[in-house]
Amino acid sequence: MHYLETTGYNYSKRRCERIVSWFVDEYLPRYKVVINIDHLGLVKQGVFGWMWASDCDYRPREFEIEIHNRMTPENYTKTLLHELWHVHQHVKGLLKDKHNKRLWKGIDHSETDYADQPWEKQANTMEEYLFTKYSNHLTRSNLSL
């Protein structure tokens, strides 16, 4: 079971809901998670999206995602799946924020450069895999991005 709240402007609510529902059903079906997604312009921040746990550091179940609202459907889908994979990493306990430290599989990576962060490397790899899998799901369901 999951709860999704979306806000913002210039985005497809149906696309967002479809992606999140598919992802949670596929990868987090036994977890109760709350995902809040805010669609806004992130040009000044220089990112397409980011996420964080908003309820606690220990076993988080509520997450905030901010995603850039002016992307192609393909880039939007890939970015949202990338951020949802970070949700997965937190829920499964691989990625933790604890005592102002960022832990990956129990190892402190607080000082690791962004390009070398193992959770980002994994999410980048999974982004393409998830996009392909999700696209195949849409094709089987006679839906489009």
Phi and psi in degrees as a GROMACS rama.xvg file:
@    title "Ramachandran Plot"
@    xaxis  label "Phi"
@    yaxis  label "Psi"
@TYPE xy
-143.993  160.17  HIS-2
-124.66  131.832  TYR-3
-124.259  131.633  LEU-4
-123.761  128.553  GLU-5
-120.951  143.134  THR-6
-140.551  170.304  THR-7
114.638  -161.1  GLY-8
-145.037  164.297  TYR-9
59.2481  49.5015  ASN-10
-151.557  165.287  TYR-11
-95.8057  108.699  SER-12
-60.9238  -40.0121  LYS-13
-62.7816  -43.0794  ARG-14
-60.9331  -47.2254  ARG-15
-59.2746  -49.9499  CYS-16
-62.4695  -39.5243  GLU-17
-63.927  -43.8653  ARG-18
-64.3893  -48.8127  ILE-19
-63.8389  -43.8183  VAL-20
-61.3597  -45.0581  SER-21
-59.7258  -48.1984  TRP-22
-61.4673  -48.9698  PHE-23
-64.0032  -41.5103  VAL-24
-62.3679  -36.8329  ASP-25
-78.7103  -40.8489  GLU-26
-116.89  -17.1787  TYR-27
-137.694  43.314  LEU-28
-66.7011  -23.0244  PRO-29
-97.3808  4.90581  ARG-30
-111.138  143.249  TYR-31
-92.9698  109.458  LYS-32
-125.255  150.149  VAL-33
-116.916  125.667  VAL-34
-125.419  120.031  ILE-35
-108.681  124.046  ASN-36
-119.285  123.082  ILE-37
-110.674  123.989  ASP-38
-98.4165  120.503  HIS-39
-155.796  169.833  LEU-40
-75.0912  123.652  GLY-41
-117.755  22.6063  LEU-42
-59.8385  -46.9556  VAL-43
-62.7429  -32.3894  LYS-44
-78.6635  -16.6736  GLN-45
71.6609  28.2633  GLY-46
-132.656  162.486  VAL-47
-97.5265  -24.1386  PHE-48
-175.592  159.407  GLY-49
-157.687  163.895  TRP-50
-143.986  161.195  MET-51
-155.957  154.783  TRP-52
-78.1519  132.032  ALA-53
-109.23  -6.04798  SER-54
-101.933  -41.5734  ASP-55
-167.34  168.168  CYS-56
-88.5171  -28.1132  ASP-57
-95.1717  117.237  TYR-58
52.0067  57.8529  ARG-59
-65.3697  146.739  PRO-60
-134.757  -1.10729  ARG-61
-122.779  130.844  GLU-62
-134.211  146.371  PHE-63
-113.018  133.575  GLU-64
-126.035  129.888  ILE-65
-110.08  131.1  GLU-66
-134.679  140.713  ILE-67
-63.4288  136.35  HIS-68
-96.2326  7.16887  ASN-69
-128.48  66.454  ARG-70
-125.273  161.115  MET-71
-65.6791  158.311  THR-72
-54.0482  -38.7543  PRO-73
-66.0134  -48.6763  GLU-74
-65.9881  -36.7514  ASN-75
-60.7299  -47.8329  TYR-76
-61.3566  -46.9562  THR-77
-62.0971  -43.0301  LYS-78
-65.4889  -44.3483  THR-79
-64.2377  -41.7224  LEU-80
-63.3195  -37.6851  LEU-81
-59.9002  -48.2733  HIS-82
-67.8884  -36.2322  GLU-83
-65.7289  -31.63  LEU-84
-64.6975  -35.2318  TRP-85
-63.8911  -37.3533  HIS-86
-58.2487  -47.3156  VAL-87
-56.8388  -44.6994  HIS-88
-60.6733  -40.1996  GLN-89
-69.4942  -47.119  HIS-90
-61.831  -39.1748  VAL-91
-80.5557  -4.95019  LYS-92
83.6388  10.1451  GLY-93
-74.55  -39.0723  LEU-94
-114.635  124.565  LEU-95
-136.258  144.342  LYS-96
-108.263  117.144  ASP-97
-143.671  123.177  LYS-98
52.0589  48.8898  HIS-99
60.3667  26.5991  ASN-100
-122.746  150.168  LYS-101
-105.918  113.914  ARG-102
-108.592  133.961  LEU-103
-118.454  114.531  TRP-104
52.9386  38.4758  LYS-105
84.9632  -2.78363  GLY-106
-105.189  131.474  ILE-107
-69.1517  121.357  ASP-108
-122.894  27.4128  HIS-109
-59.3761  -30.451  SER-110
-101.432  5.56569  GLU-111
-74.1765  132.105  THR-112
-59.724  148.148  ASP-113
-50.2767  -47.6146  TYR-114
-64.2194  -19.8235  ALA-115
-103.509  -0.804298  ASP-116
-67.797  123.047  GLN-117
-62.4344  -32.3211  PRO-118
-70.2249  -31.6966  TRP-119
-73.1021  -40.1135  GLU-120
-59.8793  -44.8729  LYS-121
-64.546  -44.2106  GLN-122
-64.3005  -37.0015  ALA-123
-64.4887  -41.5173  ASN-124
-65.7146  -46.3879  THR-125
-66.8296  -29.7081  MET-126
-53.7151  -47.9505  GLU-127
-68.5917  -43.7948  GLU-128
-60.709  -47.6214  TYR-129
-64.0669  -38.8473  LEU-130
-62.4237  -44.3961  PHE-131
-62.3329  -46.4663  THR-132
-63.3618  -42.5647  LYS-133
-66.9894  -41.9715  TYR-134
-60.5911  -40.4189  SER-135
-63.8957  -39.0048  ASN-136
-60.4907  -45.3363  HIS-137
-62.3831  -41.555  LEU-138
-62.0875  -45.4826  THR-139
-63.4943  -29.895  ARG-140
-92.8226  6.24045  SER-141
55.5829  42.0435  ASN-142
-117.572  167.656  LEU-143
-127.877  163.584  SER-144
